[in-house]
Amino acid sequence: MSNVPTNLKYAKSHEWVLEQGDGIVTVGISDHAQELLGDVVFVELPEVGTEVSREQEFALVESVKAASDIYAPVAGEVIEVNEALNDSPEVLNEEPYEGGWLVRIRLEEGETLDHLLDADTYTSEVAD
């Protein structure tokens, strides 16, 4: 079974969210997602300042198997992108929860994480 840290929230589309405080979250893809993708060779991230809507495509990950759209698990403004992925996209495979984060988003007013899954629920979802 994939690694599913309990301190994160998860979208059914396999993105994870870490609450940083002050309305800021860090977003990445789950270990399960990177396993399905295979060896990642390219990551296309949005520009800082991009406004994203929940469930909107906001990034692209290409692997040796396929290209996959990444969906915003929350609505808000991209305030930071993981520039290290430009030169080392394989970090998504090696460290999906640490060095392989994708973006940091400032949540739009009123946005919550209530719609996201906890680790146990996400684990049940991907096991089905």
N, C-alpha and C positions, 0 to 999 in steps of 0.2 A: 504494500500500500504506500502511496505517496506520503511525503512529509506534509503535515497540516498543522502549523503552529496555532495554539489556542488563543494567542493574544491578538489575532487578526480577525477581520470580517471578510466574507467571501461573496462574490456574485455567482449566480448559476453559470455565467459565461466564463468562469475560471479566473477572474481577476481577484486580487486581494487588496484590502485596505487596512492601513495602520493609522490610527488616530494619533496625531502629533500634539494636539491641544491647540487652542486659539483658532479653531475652525480650519486647521490645516491637516490634510491627510496625505500619506504616501501610498502610491498605487503600483502594483506589479502584477505578474501572472503567477499562478499557482505552480507548484511542483508538478502536479498532475498535468497541467497544460503544457509545460515545457517537455514533459515525457512524451506526450502525444505528438508534439511538433517534431521532435528529433533535434538534430544538431542545428542550432540557430546560426545563420550566416549574415543576417542583416536586420537592423531595427530602424524603423522610421518613426520618429516621435514628433508630436506637435511643437509649435513654437511657443516660447514663453509668452503669456498674454492671451493665448487662445481660450475662448470660452467654450466649455463642453457641456453637453446635456447628458443626463443619465441615459445609458444604453446607446449612446451615439458612438460610432466608430471614431477613434481618435488617434490610433497608432496602428502600425503594421509590423508584423514579425515574419521574416522569411526564414525558412529552414531548408535543409536539403530535400525534405519531403514536399513542402507546400508553403504558400503564403497564407497568413491568417490575420484577419482584422482583430484588433483589440478594442473592447468597448468600455466606455467610461462607466464605472460603477456608481459614480456620484456626479452631481452637477456643480460646476464652479469654474474658476479660472486657473489655468496652468501657470504656476509661479516658478517652477523649476523643472528641468528635464535632466535625466542622467546622461550627460555628455560622454561618459566613459563607454557607453554602449556603442557609440559610433566606431571606435577603434577595436573594441572587444565585445562583440555581440554574444560570444559564447558564454559570457558571465551569466546570461539568463539561464543557461543550462546548469552551470556550476553552482550558482548562488541565487536562486530565484527570490529568496526572501531577504537577502542582505545586499550585496553589491549589484544585484540584478533588478533593483527597483526601476520603474519607468519614469514616473513623474510625481511631482508634488502639486496638489490642488488646494486652493482656498475655496472652501465650500460656499456656494451661493446662499444668500440669506434664507433661512428656513429649511435648508437641506439637512437631513439627518442620515444616520446609518441604519435606521430601524428596518429597512427593507432588505438588508444584507443578512447572510447566513452566518451563524457561529460555526466553529470548527467541527463540532459533532454533526450538525445538520449538513454541512458541506461534504463531510466524509461519507455520510449516508447517500447523498445525491450522486457522488461520483462512483460509488460502489454499485449502484443500480445498473 
